[in-house]
Amino acid sequence: MVQQKESVLLSRWLAKFHRTDLQWKRVRLGEVAFPEEAKLYSVILRWCDAIFIKDGIVYIVEAKIRPDLGSIGQIEGYKELFPVTPEFKQYWNYDVEMIILSAYLDLNIAELCKKKGIIYEVWKPEDWY
């Protein structure tokens, strides 16, 4: 249920604020030893919630209803995997920014994100349940 709510939050946020930006949702990051076997490895591969490109910057997004400490390591890992992901080779020389999108403010996470250079975006639709 939480994953569905996170997906709804992300989709609505992207539609409202990044409608015209080049974007991908549920993105596999990293490389596999044998591309023809990628489907077999899908459970161990890393998947970020979204990537979009705006003004020559790649933004990696992880959506959480209420982020925890693991969210920070997760998004940092995605940033490290981006420049070795073959599907994004044409964007490897772009600057990469990290965004944790959350429906609810967590002051501790906000402070940690600030220290680590992660954008902490708190937003929820007006009709959010």
N, C-alpha and C positions, 0 to 999 in steps of 0.2 A: 504494500500500500504506500509506504514512504517513497519508494522508487517512482511510483506513478505520480505522486504529488511533486517530486523533484523534477520529473520530466515535464509536467504541466507548467511549473514555475519557469523552467528554462525556456520552453517553447514560447511562452507568452512574453517573457523578457526580451528574447531575441526578436520577436515580431514587433514589439513596441519600440525598442531602442536600436536595433541593428538590422532592420528589415532589408536594407539595400546593400549591406555588406556581404561579401563572399563568405559563406559559412557552411560548416559541416557539423552534424550531430552524431553522437556516439562514435567516436573516432578511435581507431586502433593506433597505438603508438609503439614504436620500437621496431625491431627487425626480427625476422624469423630465419633460422638457419636454412630451412628448405621452404621457399615460398609455396611450392605445390602442396605442402602439408600444413599450410597456415590454418585451414579450417579445423584440423585435428588439434591444433594448439590453442584454439580460440579461448578456452577456459583459463589458460595461463598467461595470455597476452594482456597488456594494459589498455584500458579503454577510458578515455576522458569523455566528459559529457558533451563538450562542444569546442570548436575552434572557429574563430572568425578573423578576417583580415580587414583592417581599417587604417587608412592613411599610411600604408607601408609597414604596419606593425601586426604581428601575429598575436592574437589573444587566445590563451587556453583557459577554458572555463570549467569549473567543477561546481555543480549546483548541489546544495544541501539545505534541507529544511532548517536544521540546527547543526551547524558544523561542529566537529570535535577536533582535537589535536591532530588526529590522523589525517584530516583534510589538508593540513599544511604540508605534511610530508608527501602526501599523494600528489598535490599539484606541483610541488618541486620536482618530484620524480618525472611527471609528465613533461616538464620543461627540459629536463635532461634527455629524455627519449625523443623529443621532437626532431633534433638535428640528425638523427640516425634513422628516421622513418622514411623509407624510400618514396612513398606516395607524396611527400611534401618536399622533395629535393629542390624544386624550383623556389622554395621559400626559406631554405636553410640559412641564407645570409640576412634575413629580416630580423629585426629586434623582436624578442618574444616577451610578452607580459603575461602575468598570471592573474586570474580573477577567481575568487570564491564568491559565488552568488548564494545568498541566504535570505530566507523569508523572515528571519528573526535575528535581532542584534544580540551578539555575545561580546561583551566588552573585553574579555580575555583574548578571544580569538582576534578581535579587531586590533588589539595592541600587538599581538604576535605578528599578524599580517603586516602591520605598519613597519615593524622592525625588519621583516624579511623582504620587503618590497613587493608584497602581494596586494593587489587591489581587493578590498573587502566590500562588496556591493550588497547592500541590504535593500531589498525591494519585494513587494508582493502586490498583486493586483487588488484593486479596490474591493472586488467581490470575493476575495480569498476566504476560504472556509477554515 
